[in-house]
Amino acid sequence: MTDLGTSAKRREVPAPSLPFEQFELRCGARLVVSPRSGAPLTAFQVHLRGGLAEDPPEFAGLAYLTGALAPEGTQKHDDEQLADLLEPRGGSISGDSTGLSGVVATTGWKKLLELGAEILTQPTYPKDRVDRRRAALLDRLAVEADEPRVQAARRFRRLIYGEHWIGRPERGQLETVARIERRHLRAHHRRLFTARRALIAVCGDIDPGDVRRLLDRRLTSWKPGARPTLAPAEFPAGGHRVAAFRADRQQVHLCLGHLGLRRKDPDFAAVCVLDHILGTGPGFTNRIAARLRDAEGLAYSVHASQFDSAGLYPGMFSAYIATSPDKVDRALVGFVQEIRRIRDELVTPAELELAVDYLVGSHALGFERAGRRVTYLINRERMELPADELEQLPRRFAAVTREQVREAAHRHLRPEHLCLAGGGPIDERGLRRSLERALT
């Protein structure tokens, strides 16, 4: 099939529509509302800018526990009362390091937002709940401390991001979580759960004006605080770095890659297409899966991408495989050769068509769920994307050419900067030798 035929086939590109209205509440919070007639569910999300960036290194996990424990009780309702008010309406509210999110049957949207505002501004952090959640988290972290895949991934992030907060695990580490007490959660909430840090998104069969009026009433006394600024980021210089987590297991978990791109990068659409051809396409259609999994039988789980981690700060180009110790060299050689090949050679017309058709076709389907819609609205606001970004992105996918894929690969795949982390029956010295052999 020729490129001309492919371009003609893509002339009509389906694009999702997500109308929205924006407001600034009297308290200083930003609100985005997307009405959707007939939607059975209403979803909301509150993003508090700062999050992990404000976690003191010695208390890593504090932001996560502050958000996760906020729905455990307020000045007006304990956790059981909150559940009694939400569950009959098909509703729930949860929290994490970035803020709160919730969903409810559309007829209960007012109750969802009323309780969401209450949890956001009046959490009590009951001591028994704090102790129980912290103990459960410590148990989980103790298990993860012996998991080669988890530890390889954590070491990989540190290789890429160094001491920057992006390189730290969201839920903290055993020694940092053990230090966190109820008073730390309350202090963190007072300092950072403030209105001017907040981006609020709501989506459902609702009137935007009604949502604004309700939240203006419920959040009228919320402390404004200061509007955060994006701090400049400094990451380690590019270069080959290696880290290992030694464990007596049958497999070696390998993470290979380097610093990636930001979401606003002009090459974002081309990198999405590139990733799907190289390492994230469905089934056995991407090159890395077709070679390392299908043809060579080195592993079942193998992938490579960078578009999905792109954000305000650069994400990561990350390739992963779990394989036996005697196949580490073959796996790394396969990764490096496929990275170099997609930089040096044009992808085939068939590969381009398959990747673009998948991206265009799946793009709209991903926004059927209300939760996905509010997440997009939050991210669009955070990253200052154009208002029509959702509609334009599939058109940009369809316009990507073979030459643009190769150009994006040259700019965003850098074999000279590949870092490698491994977990399992391997040490740092052995990993370094394997990487050196793959690169020669």
Rosetta blueprint (number, residue, H / E / L):
1 M L
2 T L
3 D H
4 L H
5 G H
6 T H
7 S H
8 A H
9 K H
10 R L
11 R L
12 E L
13 V L
14 P L
15 A L
16 P L
17 S L
18 L L
19 P L
20 F L
21 E E
22 Q E
23 F E
24 E E
25 L L
26 R L
27 C L
28 G L
29 A L
30 R E
31 L E
32 V E
33 V E
34 S E
35 P E
36 R L
37 S L
38 G L
39 A L
40 P L
41 L E
42 T E
43 A E
44 F E
45 Q E
46 V E
47 H E
48 L E
49 R L
50 G L
51 G H
52 L H
53 A H
54 E H
55 D L
56 P L
57 P H
58 E H
59 F H
60 A L
61 G L
62 L H
63 A H
64 Y H
65 L H
66 T H
67 G H
68 A H
69 L H
70 A H
71 P H
72 E H
73 G E
74 T E
75 Q L
76 K L
77 H L
78 D E
79 D H
80 E H
81 Q H
82 L H
83 A H
84 D H
85 L H
86 L H
87 E H
88 P H
89 R H
90 G L
91 G L
92 S E
93 I E
94 S E
95 G E
96 D E
97 S L
98 T L
99 G E
100 L E
101 S E
102 G E
103 V E
104 V E
105 A E
106 T H
107 T H
108 G H
109 W H
110 K H
111 K H
112 L H
113 L H
114 E H
115 L H
116 G H
117 A H
118 E H
119 I H
120 L H
121 T H
122 Q L
123 P E
124 T L
125 Y L
126 P L
127 K H
128 D H
129 R H
130 V H
131 D H
132 R H
133 R H
134 R H
135 A H
136 A H
137 L H
138 L H
139 D H
140 R H
141 L H
142 A H
143 V H
144 E H
145 A L
146 D L
147 E L
148 P H
149 R H
150 V H
151 Q H
152 A H
153 A H
154 R H
155 R H
156 F H
157 R H
158 R H
159 L H
160 I H
161 Y H
162 G L
163 E L
164 H L
165 W H
166 I H
167 G H
168 R L
169 P L
170 E L
171 R L
172 G L
173 Q L
174 L H
175 E H
176 T H
177 V H
178 A L
179 R L
180 I L
181 E L
182 R H
183 R H
184 H H
185 L H
186 R H
187 A H
188 H H
189 H H
190 R H
191 R H
192 L H
193 F L
194 T L
195 A H
196 R H
197 R H
198 A E
199 L E
200 I E
201 A E
202 V E
203 C E
204 G E
205 D L
206 I L
207 D L
208 P H
209 G H
210 D H
211 V H
212 R H
213 R H
214 L H
215 L H
216 D H
217 R H
218 R H
219 L L
220 T L
221 S L
222 W L
223 K L
224 P L
225 G L
226 A L
227 R L
228 P L
229 T L
230 L L
231 A L
232 P L
233 A L
234 E L
235 F L
236 P L
237 A L
238 G L
239 G L
240 H L
241 R L
242 V E
243 A E
244 A E
245 F E
246 R E
247 A L
248 D L
249 R L
250 Q L
251 Q L
252 V E
253 H E
254 L E
255 C E
256 L E
257 G E
258 H E
259 L E
260 G L
261 L L
262 R L
263 R L
264 K L
265 D L
266 P L
267 D L
268 F H
269 A H
270 A H
271 V H
272 C H
273 V H
274 L H
275 D H
276 H H
277 I H
278 L H
279 G H
280 T H
281 G L
282 P L
283 G L
284 F L
285 T L
286 N L
287 R H
288 I H
289 A H
290 A H
291 R H
292 L H
293 R H
294 D H
295 A H
296 E L
297 G L
298 L L
299 A L
300 Y L
301 S L
302 V E
303 H E
304 A E
305 S E
306 Q L
307 F H
308 D H
309 S H
310 A L
311 G L
312 L L
313 Y L
314 P L
315 G L
316 M E
317 F E
318 S E
319 A E
320 Y E
321 I E
322 A E
323 T E
324 S L
325 P H
326 D H
327 K H
328 V H
329 D H
330 R H
331 A H
332 L H
333 V H
334 G H
335 F H
336 V H
337 Q H
338 E H
339 I H
340 R H
341 R H
342 I H
343 R H
344 D H
345 E L
346 L L
347 V L
348 T L
349 P H
350 A H
351 E H
352 L H
353 E H
354 L H
355 A H
356 V H
357 D H
358 Y H
359 L H
360 V H
361 G H
362 S H
363 H H
364 A H
365 L H
366 G L
367 F L
368 E L
369 R L
370 A H
371 G H
372 R H
373 R H
374 V H
375 T H
376 Y H
377 L H
378 I H
379 N H
380 R H
381 E H
382 R H
383 M L
384 E L
385 L L
386 P L
387 A L
388 D L
389 E H
390 L H
391 E H
392 Q H
393 L H
394 P H
395 R H
396 R H
397 F H
398 A H
399 A H
400 V L
401 T L
402 R H
403 E H
404 Q H
405 V H
406 R H
407 E H
408 A H
409 A H
410 H H
411 R H
412 H H
413 L L
414 R L
415 P H
416 E H
417 H H
418 L L
419 C E
420 L E
421 A E
422 G E
423 G E
424 G E
425 P L
426 I L
427 D L
428 E H
429 R H
430 G H
431 L H
432 R H
433 R H
434 S H
435 L H
436 E H
437 R H
438 A H
439 L H
440 T L
